[in-house]
């Protein structure tokens, strides 16, 4: 992914003209554009939005654009830096809602598996091991967990693309949250971003993020998870990710609550920073 900061008006104008011509040409081939309406979802960063309205922060980016292009060139976007945060914040709210929908479906699938456990449980005579019958629940569960892993990582990488705008025009651009974190940890004297409060929060409150990252890497490079079912002495029936020995419900709750807490911290932190730097 190429995410460039463009400070040359001539270069921006040339790219803008190219994009406009390409859009008009493709639009002719496709047909008439149809608008649509859908329910709105919770704004994840109301304090930052308010701080930007009340400050002169945007003026620092009057002649700066962002040019975004995928490696294969299939998507190309030129946008004013002062307006990019709106697109990024909307995407994060969109992905957060998508993740909540997936977690809701996961809970429904888990409930269905537990109902099947109660209805179909039998004991294998030769081994004495409990056994149950399932339909497509495990396939659906794997699918939704993969959605949560990829969407959650996406939220943080999109967040990372906003910090150049939020810190100011002389700061660094990132397209990876992990790269942003690594930069905060650097001790070099020529660093242009020093944010000990952000670094402290990440290092003391976000162990769950590294678990998410680890599990997503497994799904990406190895394959889907296997599931394990366990009966416990008190009669509880629980579902674990095999090999990691993480109980699915507690893992998802930990990650969801941790993510919401970080988004709230991010909103509070940068709203203050925007006002202070203006």
C-alpha positions as CSV (number, residue, x, y, z in Angstrom):
1,X,0.0,0.0,0.0
2,X,1.3,3.4,-1.0
3,X,0.2,6.2,1.3
4,X,2.0,9.4,0.2
5,X,2.0,12.9,1.6
6,X,1.9,15.4,-1.2
7,X,2.9,19.0,-0.6
8,X,3.3,20.0,-4.3
9,X,0.2,21.8,-5.7
10,X,1.3,21.0,-9.2
11,X,1.6,17.3,-8.5
12,X,-1.8,17.2,-6.7
13,X,-3.5,19.0,-9.5
14,X,-2.1,16.6,-12.1
15,X,-3.2,13.6,-10.1
16,X,-6.7,15.1,-9.5
17,X,-7.2,15.7,-13.2
18,X,-6.1,12.1,-14.0
19,X,-8.5,10.6,-11.4
20,X,-11.4,12.8,-12.6
21,X,-10.9,11.7,-16.3
22,X,-10.6,8.0,-15.3
23,X,-13.7,8.2,-13.2
24,X,-15.8,9.9,-15.9
25,X,-14.7,7.3,-18.4
26,X,-15.5,4.3,-16.2
27,X,-18.8,5.8,-15.1
28,X,-20.0,5.9,-18.8
29,X,-19.3,2.2,-19.2
30,X,-21.1,1.2,-15.9
31,X,-24.3,3.1,-16.1
32,X,-26.2,5.5,-13.8
33,X,-25.1,5.7,-10.2
34,X,-27.8,4.7,-7.7
35,X,-27.7,6.3,-4.3
36,X,-28.7,4.5,-1.1
37,X,-29.5,5.2,2.5
38,X,-28.7,3.1,5.5
39,X,-28.9,3.4,9.4
40,X,-26.2,5.5,10.9
41,X,-23.9,3.9,13.5
42,X,-22.1,5.3,16.6
43,X,-19.3,7.8,16.0
44,X,-16.2,6.4,17.5
45,X,-14.4,9.8,17.8
46,X,-16.9,12.6,18.8
47,X,-14.3,14.5,20.9
48,X,-11.7,14.7,18.2
49,X,-14.4,15.9,15.7
50,X,-15.4,18.6,18.2
51,X,-11.8,19.6,18.9
52,X,-11.2,20.0,15.2
53,X,-14.3,22.2,14.8
54,X,-13.2,24.4,17.7
55,X,-9.6,24.8,16.8
56,X,-7.5,26.0,13.8
57,X,-5.8,22.6,13.4
58,X,-7.1,22.1,9.9
59,X,-5.3,25.2,8.6
60,X,-2.0,23.5,9.1
61,X,-2.9,21.1,6.2
62,X,-4.3,23.6,3.7
63,X,-1.9,22.7,1.0
64,X,-1.3,19.1,1.8
65,X,-2.9,16.1,0.1
66,X,-2.8,12.3,0.7
67,X,-2.4,10.0,-2.3
68,X,-3.4,6.4,-1.6
69,X,-2.8,3.5,-4.0
70,X,-2.9,-0.2,-3.7
71,X,0.1,-2.2,-4.8
72,X,-1.7,-3.4,-7.9
73,X,-3.1,0.0,-8.7
74,X,-6.7,-1.2,-8.5
75,X,-7.7,1.6,-6.1
76,X,-6.3,5.1,-6.3
77,X,-7.5,7.9,-4.1
78,X,-6.4,11.6,-3.8
79,X,-7.8,13.4,-0.8
80,X,-7.1,16.6,1.1
81,X,-5.2,15.7,4.3
82,X,-7.6,18.0,6.3
83,X,-10.5,15.9,5.2
84,X,-9.0,12.4,5.3
85,X,-9.8,11.9,9.0
86,X,-13.6,11.9,8.1
87,X,-13.2,9.0,5.7
88,X,-10.9,7.1,8.2
89,X,-13.2,7.6,11.2
90,X,-16.2,6.6,9.1
91,X,-14.4,3.4,8.1
92,X,-13.4,2.6,11.7
93,X,-17.1,3.1,12.8
94,X,-18.2,0.9,9.9
95,X,-15.7,-1.8,10.8
96,X,-16.5,-1.6,14.5
97,X,-20.2,-2.2,13.7
98,X,-19.2,-5.1,11.4
99,X,-17.3,-6.7,14.2
100,X,-20.1,-6.3,16.6
101,X,-22.4,-8.0,14.1
102,X,-20.0,-10.9,13.8
103,X,-19.7,-11.3,17.5
104,X,-23.5,-11.3,17.7
105,X,-23.5,-14.1,15.2
106,X,-20.8,-15.9,17.1
107,X,-22.8,-15.8,20.2
108,X,-25.8,-17.3,18.3
109,X,-23.7,-20.1,16.9
110,X,-22.3,-20.9,20.3
111,X,-25.8,-21.0,21.8
112,X,-26.8,-23.4,19.0
113,X,-23.8,-25.7,19.7
114,X,-24.7,-25.8,23.4
115,X,-28.3,-26.6,22.5
116,X,-27.1,-29.5,20.3
117,X,-24.9,-30.6,23.2
118,X,-27.9,-30.9,25.4
119,X,-30.0,-32.6,22.8
120,X,-27.6,-35.0,21.2
121,X,-24.9,-35.8,23.9
122,X,-24.0,-39.5,24.2
123,X,-21.1,-41.4,25.5
124,X,-18.9,-43.5,23.2
125,X,-19.1,-47.0,24.7
126,X,-15.5,-48.0,23.9
127,X,-13.7,-44.9,25.2
128,X,-16.2,-43.4,27.6
129,X,-15.8,-40.0,25.8
130,X,-18.8,-37.7,25.4
131,X,-19.8,-37.0,21.8
132,X,-22.3,-34.7,20.1
133,X,-23.8,-34.2,16.6
134,X,-23.4,-30.9,14.8
135,X,-24.4,-29.5,11.4
136,X,-22.7,-26.4,9.9
137,X,-22.1,-24.6,13.2
138,X,-18.3,-25.1,13.3
139,X,-17.8,-23.9,9.7
140,X,-19.9,-20.8,10.5
141,X,-18.0,-20.2,13.8
142,X,-14.6,-20.4,12.0
143,X,-15.8,-17.9,9.4
144,X,-17.1,-15.3,11.9
145,X,-14.0,-15.6,14.1
146,X,-11.8,-14.9,11.0
147,X,-14.0,-11.8,10.2
148,X,-13.4,-10.5,13.8
149,X,-9.6,-11.1,13.5
150,X,-9.2,-9.4,10.2
151,X,-11.6,-6.5,10.9
152,X,-10.0,-5.8,14.3
153,X,-6.5,-5.6,12.8
154,X,-7.9,-3.4,10.0
155,X,-9.3,-0.9,12.6
156,X,-5.9,-0.4,14.1
157,X,-4.1,0.0,10.8
158,X,-6.6,2.6,9.7
159,X,-6.1,4.4,13.0
160,X,-2.4,4.5,12.3
161,X,-3.0,6.4,9.0
162,X,-4.7,9.2,10.9
163,X,-1.8,10.1,13.4
164,X,0.1,12.2,10.9
165,X,-2.9,14.5,10.6
166,X,-3.6,14.5,14.4
167,X,0.0,15.1,15.5
168,X,0.7,17.8,12.8
169,X,2.2,18.2,9.3
170,X,5.8,17.7,10.5
171,X,5.1,14.3,12.0
172,X,5.4,10.8,10.4
173,X,2.9,8.9,8.3
174,X,2.1,5.2,9.1
175,X,0.0,2.5,7.5
176,X,0.6,0.0,10.3
177,X,-0.4,0.2,13.9
178,X,2.6,-2.0,14.9
179,X,5.0,0.3,13.0
180,X,3.4,3.3,14.9
181,X,4.0,1.5,18.2
182,X,7.6,0.6,17.3
183,X,8.3,4.2,16.4
184,X,6.9,5.4,19.7
185,X,9.4,3.0,21.4
186,X,12.4,4.4,19.7
187,X,14.9,6.4,21.8
188,X,16.5,8.3,18.9
189,X,17.1,12.0,19.5
190,X,15.8,12.9,16.0
191,X,12.3,11.5,16.6
192,X,9.5,13.9,15.4
193,X,6.8,12.2,17.5
194,X,7.2,11.8,21.3
195,X,4.1,10.6,23.0
196,X,4.9,8.8,26.3
197,X,1.2,8.8,27.3
198,X,0.2,6.9,24.2
199,X,3.1,4.5,24.5
200,X,2.3,3.8,28.2
201,X,-1.3,3.0,27.4
202,X,-0.4,0.6,24.6
203,X,2.2,-1.2,26.8
204,X,0.1,-1.5,29.9
205,X,-3.5,-2.0,28.6
206,X,-3.3,-3.8,25.2
207,X,-1.9,-7.3,25.7
208,X,-5.1,-8.5,24.0
209,X,-4.0,-6.7,20.8
210,X,-1.0,-8.9,20.5
211,X,-3.1,-12.0,21.0
212,X,-5.4,-10.8,18.2
213,X,-2.4,-10.2,16.0
214,X,-0.9,-13.6,16.7
215,X,-4.1,-15.4,16.0
216,X,-4.7,-13.5,12.8
217,X,-1.2,-14.3,11.6
218,X,-2.0,-18.0,12.1
219,X,-5.2,-17.8,10.1
220,X,-3.5,-15.9,7.4
221,X,-0.4,-18.1,7.0
222,X,-1.5,-21.6,8.3
223,X,-5.3,-22.0,8.1
224,X,-8.5,-21.8,10.1
225,X,-8.7,-22.8,13.7
226,X,-9.8,-26.2,15.1
227,X,-12.2,-26.2,17.9
228,X,-12.3,-28.2,21.1
229,X,-15.2,-28.9,23.3
230,X,-14.9,-29.5,27.1
231,X,-17.2,-30.7,29.8
232,X,-16.4,-29.4,33.2
233,X,-17.1,-30.9,36.6
234,X,-19.7,-28.3,37.4
235,X,-21.6,-29.2,34.3
236,X,-20.5,-26.3,32.1
237,X,-19.9,-26.9,28.4
238,X,-17.2,-24.7,26.9
239,X,-15.6,-24.2,23.5
240,X,-11.9,-23.5,23.1
241,X,-9.6,-22.7,20.2
242,X,-7.6,-25.9,20.0
243,X,-3.8,-25.5,20.7
244,X,-4.1,-22.0,22.1
245,X,-6.4,-23.2,24.9
246,X,-8.3,-19.9,24.9
247,X,-12.0,-20.1,25.7
248,X,-13.8,-18.3,22.8
249,X,-16.3,-16.3,24.8
250,X,-13.8,-14.8,27.2
251,X,-11.3,-14.2,24.5
252,X,-13.8,-12.2,22.3
253,X,-15.1,-10.3,25.3
254,X,-11.5,-9.3,26.3
255,X,-10.7,-8.1,22.8
256,X,-14.0,-6.3,22.3
257,X,-13.9,-4.4,25.6
258,X,-10.2,-3.7,25.1
259,X,-10.8,-2.2,21.7
260,X,-13.6,0.0,22.9
261,X,-11.5,1.2,25.7
262,X,-8.6,2.1,23.4
263,X,-10.9,3.9,20.9
264,X,-12.2,6.0,23.8
265,X,-8.7,6.7,25.0
266,X,-7.6,7.6,21.5
267,X,-10.5,10.0,21.2
268,X,-9.8,11.7,24.5
269,X,-6.0,11.8,24.0
270,X,-6.0,13.3,20.5
271,X,-8.8,15.7,21.2
272,X,-6.6,17.3,23.9
273,X,-3.6,17.2,21.7
274,X,-5.4,19.0,18.8
275,X,-6.5,21.8,21.1
276,X,-3.1,22.1,22.7
277,X,-1.2,22.3,19.4
278,X,-3.6,24.8,17.8
